């Protein structure tokens, strides 16, 4: 099995060389970014040609949440109402990845 390393970094200015990785994974990240296009560009920059990019982000307007934690549900509603995350980002990701192939 290949060795895997975990890194935490600023997605808009990754501290890695270009074409350094075979794969990249980002989950529930893009909804929080002020410049998701720049972040997507950085992911493409650090991926080798033919590399695999997996981006998972929720599409909040089309999600039904079933949770017993009412405080959590109220917090989600408040974040969406205040614009504290980009509710349409998930739908935009398909278009955002096309330039990278």
N, C-alpha and C positions, 0 to 999 in steps of 0.2 A: 504494500500500500504506500502511496506517495505521502510525503510529509506535508502537512497543511499548517500554515501560519495564520493567525488572526491579527488584523491590524485595525486600529481606530484612527481615522484621519479626516481632514476636511475634504468633503467630496468635491468641492469646487476648486481645490488646489491640492491634488494628491501628490504625496512626496515620493513618487515612484517614477522610474524611467519609462519612456514610451515603449509600447509593445513588450511589456514585462510579464504579463499574466496570460494564462490559457483560459481562465474563467474569472468572472466577477459576479457577486450576488449582493443585491440590495433589497431589503424588505421593509416596507412601511417607512421609507426614507423620503421619497419625492414629495409626499404631501406636506412636508415641513419646510421645504426649500424655497427661498425667495427667487432663486435662479435655476430652475430645473434643467434648462437647456445647457447651461454651463456644466452642470454636474454630469449630464449625459455625455457631453463632449469629453470630459475627463475620463469617464469610464471607457469610451471608445479609444481614447489616446493610449491608455495603459494596457489594453487588450492586444494580444498578438493577432495578426491576420487569421481569420477563421476561428477566433476565440468565441467562447460562449458567455453571453450576458443574460442573467436572470434578474428581472426586476419585478417585484410583487408589491403592488400598492392597492389599497381599497378604493372602491368607487362609492363613497359615502351616500350620495343621493339614491343609489340603487341597492343599498344594503339594508336588510331588516335585522336588527339586533334583538336577540332573545337572551336576556340576562336577568338574573335575580338581583343583581347589584344596581339598585336604582340610582345611587350616587354616580356610578360609572356612566350610566345612560345619560343622566343630567349633564355630566361633564362633557360627553361627546356632543350633545346638542348645543351646549354653550360654545364649545370650540368652533363648531360649524357656523353658528349665528354670528360670532365675533370675527369670522374670517381667519382663525388661527391655524387653519390648514387649508390647502388648496383642494376643494372638494371635487374639481373636475380633472385633477391630474391623472388619475388612472386611465380615463378615456383618451387623454392626450399622449400617453406613453407609447401607444402603437405608432403614432405619427413620429414621435421623437426618436424611435429606434431605427426607422427606415434609412436615414442617411448612413448609418453604420453598416448596413447590409444585413 
